[in-house]
Amino acid sequence: MESEARILLNAMGRGTLDQFNGLLRETGRPALSAEELTSRIRLRLVAIYWCVPVTLTYEASDLVEGRRVVLELDTDLSILAAAVRP
């Protein structure tokens, strides 16, 4: 799980934090730091379709209703894509 936490924190630097904080601002809530956001969202799904990509889905609806953070990883666990999705 230490690797998973590191991957999530790395995703924050790839625009995920900015996307999420934009949604928070739209609802009148204060922005979060990368550490605050990663401590508030929870891993809900790990999907492996054949080999690549591996998808990690984090529940974030307690912060912004109906939203989740989705990361796609390659075989080296490097981030291929990171996004905040409905």
Rosetta constraint file for C-alpha pairs under 8 A:
AtomPair CA 1 CA 5 HARMONIC 6.25 0.50
AtomPair CA 2 CA 6 HARMONIC 6.28 0.50
AtomPair CA 3 CA 7 HARMONIC 6.16 0.50
AtomPair CA 4 CA 8 HARMONIC 6.24 0.50
AtomPair CA 5 CA 9 HARMONIC 6.20 0.50
AtomPair CA 5 CA 38 HARMONIC 7.85 0.50
AtomPair CA 6 CA 10 HARMONIC 6.15 0.50
AtomPair CA 7 CA 11 HARMONIC 6.27 0.50
AtomPair CA 7 CA 77 HARMONIC 7.72 0.50
AtomPair CA 7 CA 78 HARMONIC 7.73 0.50
AtomPair CA 7 CA 79 HARMONIC 7.55 0.50
AtomPair CA 8 CA 12 HARMONIC 6.70 0.50
AtomPair CA 8 CA 38 HARMONIC 6.91 0.50
AtomPair CA 9 CA 13 HARMONIC 7.35 0.50
AtomPair CA 9 CA 34 HARMONIC 6.67 0.50
AtomPair CA 9 CA 35 HARMONIC 7.32 0.50
AtomPair CA 9 CA 38 HARMONIC 6.65 0.50
AtomPair CA 10 CA 14 HARMONIC 7.09 0.50
AtomPair CA 11 CA 15 HARMONIC 7.28 0.50
AtomPair CA 11 CA 16 HARMONIC 6.17 0.50
AtomPair CA 11 CA 17 HARMONIC 7.88 0.50
AtomPair CA 11 CA 71 HARMONIC 7.57 0.50
AtomPair CA 11 CA 79 HARMONIC 7.19 0.50
AtomPair CA 11 CA 82 HARMONIC 6.25 0.50
AtomPair CA 12 CA 16 HARMONIC 4.91 0.50
AtomPair CA 12 CA 17 HARMONIC 4.73 0.50
AtomPair CA 12 CA 18 HARMONIC 7.84 0.50
AtomPair CA 12 CA 34 HARMONIC 5.94 0.50
AtomPair CA 13 CA 17 HARMONIC 6.84 0.50
AtomPair CA 14 CA 82 HARMONIC 7.00 0.50
AtomPair CA 15 CA 19 HARMONIC 6.17 0.50
AtomPair CA 15 CA 82 HARMONIC 7.62 0.50
AtomPair CA 15 CA 83 HARMONIC 7.73 0.50
AtomPair CA 16 CA 20 HARMONIC 6.12 0.50
AtomPair CA 16 CA 69 HARMONIC 7.69 0.50
AtomPair CA 16 CA 82 HARMONIC 6.26 0.50
AtomPair CA 16 CA 83 HARMONIC 5.65 0.50
AtomPair CA 16 CA 84 HARMONIC 6.42 0.50
AtomPair CA 17 CA 21 HARMONIC 5.99 0.50
AtomPair CA 17 CA 33 HARMONIC 7.76 0.50
AtomPair CA 17 CA 34 HARMONIC 6.38 0.50
AtomPair CA 17 CA 37 HARMONIC 7.74 0.50
AtomPair CA 18 CA 22 HARMONIC 6.05 0.50
AtomPair CA 19 CA 23 HARMONIC 6.57 0.50
AtomPair CA 19 CA 83 HARMONIC 7.64 0.50
AtomPair CA 19 CA 84 HARMONIC 6.54 0.50
AtomPair CA 20 CA 24 HARMONIC 6.35 0.50
AtomPair CA 20 CA 84 HARMONIC 6.53 0.50
AtomPair CA 21 CA 25 HARMONIC 6.11 0.50
AtomPair CA 21 CA 30 HARMONIC 7.78 0.50
AtomPair CA 21 CA 31 HARMONIC 5.04 0.50
AtomPair CA 21 CA 32 HARMONIC 6.58 0.50
AtomPair CA 22 CA 26 HARMONIC 6.34 0.50
AtomPair CA 22 CA 31 HARMONIC 7.87 0.50
AtomPair CA 23 CA 27 HARMONIC 6.62 0.50
AtomPair CA 23 CA 64 HARMONIC 7.09 0.50
AtomPair CA 24 CA 28 HARMONIC 6.38 0.50
AtomPair CA 24 CA 29 HARMONIC 5.06 0.50
AtomPair CA 24 CA 30 HARMONIC 6.48 0.50
AtomPair CA 24 CA 31 HARMONIC 6.33 0.50
AtomPair CA 24 CA 63 HARMONIC 7.59 0.50
AtomPair CA 24 CA 64 HARMONIC 6.72 0.50
AtomPair CA 25 CA 29 HARMONIC 5.34 0.50
AtomPair CA 25 CA 30 HARMONIC 6.27 0.50
AtomPair CA 25 CA 31 HARMONIC 6.71 0.50
AtomPair CA 32 CA 36 HARMONIC 5.70 0.50
AtomPair CA 32 CA 37 HARMONIC 5.90 0.50
AtomPair CA 33 CA 37 HARMONIC 6.20 0.50
AtomPair CA 34 CA 38 HARMONIC 6.12 0.50
AtomPair CA 35 CA 39 HARMONIC 6.16 0.50
AtomPair CA 36 CA 40 HARMONIC 6.36 0.50
AtomPair CA 37 CA 41 HARMONIC 6.40 0.50
AtomPair CA 38 CA 42 HARMONIC 7.99 0.50
AtomPair CA 40 CA 60 HARMONIC 7.55 0.50
AtomPair CA 41 CA 58 HARMONIC 6.07 0.50
AtomPair CA 41 CA 59 HARMONIC 5.69 0.50
AtomPair CA 41 CA 60 HARMONIC 5.14 0.50
AtomPair CA 42 CA 58 HARMONIC 5.14 0.50
AtomPair CA 42 CA 59 HARMONIC 5.34 0.50
AtomPair CA 42 CA 60 HARMONIC 7.12 0.50
AtomPair CA 43 CA 56 HARMONIC 7.10 0.50
AtomPair CA 43 CA 57 HARMONIC 5.98 0.50
AtomPair CA 43 CA 58 HARMONIC 4.28 0.50
AtomPair CA 43 CA 59 HARMONIC 6.36 0.50
AtomPair CA 44 CA 56 HARMONIC 7.80 0.50
AtomPair CA 44 CA 57 HARMONIC 5.77 0.50
AtomPair CA 44 CA 58 HARMONIC 5.32 0.50
AtomPair CA 44 CA 59 HARMONIC 6.04 0.50
AtomPair CA 45 CA 55 HARMONIC 7.85 0.50
AtomPair CA 45 CA 56 HARMONIC 5.87 0.50
AtomPair CA 45 CA 57 HARMONIC 5.05 0.50
AtomPair CA 45 CA 58 HARMONIC 6.99 0.50
AtomPair CA 46 CA 54 HARMONIC 7.21 0.50
AtomPair CA 46 CA 55 HARMONIC 5.74 0.50
AtomPair CA 46 CA 56 HARMONIC 4.78 0.50
AtomPair CA 46 CA 57 HARMONIC 6.48 0.50
AtomPair CA 47 CA 54 HARMONIC 5.81 0.50
AtomPair CA 47 CA 55 HARMONIC 5.02 0.50
AtomPair CA 47 CA 56 HARMONIC 6.57 0.50
AtomPair CA 48 CA 52 HARMONIC 7.03 0.50
AtomPair CA 48 CA 53 HARMONIC 6.80 0.50
AtomPair CA 48 CA 54 HARMONIC 4.78 0.50
AtomPair CA 48 CA 55 HARMONIC 6.49 0.50
AtomPair CA 49 CA 53 HARMONIC 6.74 0.50
AtomPair CA 49 CA 54 HARMONIC 6.79 0.50
AtomPair CA 51 CA 75 HARMONIC 7.22 0.50
AtomPair CA 52 CA 73 HARMONIC 7.25 0.50
AtomPair CA 52 CA 74 HARMONIC 5.62 0.50
AtomPair CA 52 CA 75 HARMONIC 6.28 0.50
AtomPair CA 53 CA 72 HARMONIC 5.75 0.50
AtomPair CA 53 CA 73 HARMONIC 5.33 0.50
AtomPair CA 53 CA 74 HARMONIC 5.25 0.50
AtomPair CA 53 CA 75 HARMONIC 7.32 0.50
AtomPair CA 54 CA 72 HARMONIC 5.58 0.50
AtomPair CA 54 CA 73 HARMONIC 5.04 0.50
AtomPair CA 54 CA 74 HARMONIC 6.47 0.50
AtomPair CA 54 CA 75 HARMONIC 7.75 0.50
AtomPair CA 55 CA 70 HARMONIC 6.89 0.50
AtomPair CA 55 CA 71 HARMONIC 5.59 0.50
AtomPair CA 55 CA 72 HARMONIC 4.52 0.50
AtomPair CA 55 CA 73 HARMONIC 6.29 0.50
AtomPair CA 56 CA 70 HARMONIC 5.79 0.50
AtomPair CA 56 CA 71 HARMONIC 5.16 0.50
AtomPair CA 56 CA 72 HARMONIC 6.51 0.50
AtomPair CA 56 CA 73 HARMONIC 7.99 0.50
AtomPair CA 57 CA 68 HARMONIC 6.73 0.50
AtomPair CA 57 CA 69 HARMONIC 5.82 0.50
AtomPair CA 57 CA 70 HARMONIC 4.58 0.50
AtomPair CA 57 CA 71 HARMONIC 6.49 0.50
AtomPair CA 58 CA 68 HARMONIC 5.50 0.50
AtomPair CA 58 CA 69 HARMONIC 5.04 0.50
AtomPair CA 58 CA 70 HARMONIC 6.36 0.50
AtomPair CA 59 CA 67 HARMONIC 7.05 0.50
AtomPair CA 59 CA 68 HARMONIC 4.89 0.50
AtomPair CA 59 CA 69 HARMONIC 6.74 0.50
AtomPair CA 60 CA 64 HARMONIC 6.37 0.50
AtomPair CA 60 CA 65 HARMONIC 7.39 0.50
AtomPair CA 60 CA 66 HARMONIC 7.47 0.50
AtomPair CA 60 CA 67 HARMONIC 5.53 0.50
AtomPair CA 60 CA 68 HARMONIC 4.93 0.50
AtomPair CA 60 CA 69 HARMONIC 6.87 0.50
AtomPair CA 61 CA 65 HARMONIC 4.15 0.50
AtomPair CA 61 CA 66 HARMONIC 4.98 0.50
AtomPair CA 61 CA 67 HARMONIC 5.18 0.50
AtomPair CA 61 CA 68 HARMONIC 6.70 0.50
AtomPair CA 66 CA 86 HARMONIC 5.59 0.50
AtomPair CA 67 CA 84 HARMONIC 6.66 0.50
AtomPair CA 67 CA 85 HARMONIC 5.61 0.50
AtomPair CA 67 CA 86 HARMONIC 4.56 0.50
AtomPair CA 68 CA 84 HARMONIC 5.66 0.50
AtomPair CA 68 CA 85 HARMONIC 5.42 0.50
AtomPair CA 68 CA 86 HARMONIC 6.29 0.50
AtomPair CA 69 CA 82 HARMONIC 7.37 0.50
AtomPair CA 69 CA 83 HARMONIC 5.82 0.50
AtomPair CA 69 CA 84 HARMONIC 4.53 0.50
AtomPair CA 69 CA 85 HARMONIC 6.27 0.50
AtomPair CA 70 CA 82 HARMONIC 5.82 0.50
AtomPair CA 70 CA 83 HARMONIC 5.47 0.50
AtomPair CA 70 CA 84 HARMONIC 6.27 0.50
AtomPair CA 70 CA 85 HARMONIC 7.01 0.50
AtomPair CA 71 CA 79 HARMONIC 6.81 0.50
AtomPair CA 71 CA 80 HARMONIC 7.57 0.50
AtomPair CA 71 CA 81 HARMONIC 5.76 0.50
AtomPair CA 71 CA 82 HARMONIC 4.53 0.50
AtomPair CA 71 CA 83 HARMONIC 6.67 0.50
AtomPair CA 72 CA 79 HARMONIC 5.91 0.50
AtomPair CA 72 CA 80 HARMONIC 5.38 0.50
AtomPair CA 72 CA 81 HARMONIC 5.12 0.50
AtomPair CA 72 CA 82 HARMONIC 6.48 0.50
AtomPair CA 73 CA 77 HARMONIC 5.06 0.50
AtomPair CA 73 CA 78 HARMONIC 5.34 0.50
AtomPair CA 73 CA 79 HARMONIC 4.60 0.50
AtomPair CA 73 CA 80 HARMONIC 5.27 0.50
AtomPair CA 73 CA 81 HARMONIC 7.22 0.50
AtomPair CA 74 CA 78 HARMONIC 5.52 0.50
AtomPair CA 74 CA 79 HARMONIC 6.60 0.50
AtomPair CA 74 CA 80 HARMONIC 6.37 0.50
